[in-house]
Amino acid sequence: DAGVTQSPTHLIKTRGQQVTLRCSPKSGHDTVSWYQQALGQGPQFIFQYYEEEERQRGNFPDRFSGHQFPNYSSELNVNALLLGDSALYLCASSRATDSRVFTEAFFGQGTRLTVV
Amino acid sequence: AQSVTQLGSHVSVSEGALVLLRCNYSSSVPPYLFWYVQYPNQGLQLLLKYTTGATLVKGINGFEAEFKKSETSFHLTKPSAHMSDAAEYFCAVTTNTGGFKTIFGAGTRLFVKA
């Protein structure tokens, strides 16, 4: 089992550009959550996808958008990049077998985005 | 809304000493509680979790934590620190608010002195 895989591992973009980050969940998982971790801070919840729909969203602007594909993989898109978007972006997957029962989330190694 | 507070952004202990990392949470519904460890330039690794049942939970690498509902705390301990324990530790709370959402604390950097 490859676990949660994210690509690319590192990325450098210029202000104003757009970026797409990718995540493949752990085998058997159907829910994907994205987090932004700025340097020296804890991960901040961006949004969560289940059944190809955004189910929950944190306090992030509309420049942050996502998508989930039928195979449960997911993309995070950020438009009009700002210097402040520089961070480690983490993807976590889990399995929603029952809306009342939480299964632990597994995290990928993250994508380090640097905006210059 | 749920929140997590980790007391102390930096904790320093000597090798062999007790490790105590503090975490308090706020939640209007029963929470699931987690501790994660993060090594430099890596993702998050689950140390231990509390979902239901026994309030004292044991995790990997000799760590354990106790869920105290009356104190809304979930402090992480290890009897004897090892140099390899030096890392960033995050406490997290997951609640079901129309879908499971996880909120993280700001983290505590653990330093281990020889």
Interface residues (C-beta under 8 A of the other chain):
Chain A: V4 T31 S33 Y35 G40 Q41 G42 P43 Q44 F45 Q48 Y50 R55 Q56 L90 A92 S94 A96 S99 R100 F102 E104 A105 F106 F107 G108 Q109 G110 R112
Chain B: V4 Y32 F34 Y36 N41 Q42 G43 L44 Q45 L46 K49 T51 F90 T94 N96 T97 G98 G99 F100 K101 T102 I103 F104 G105 A106 G107
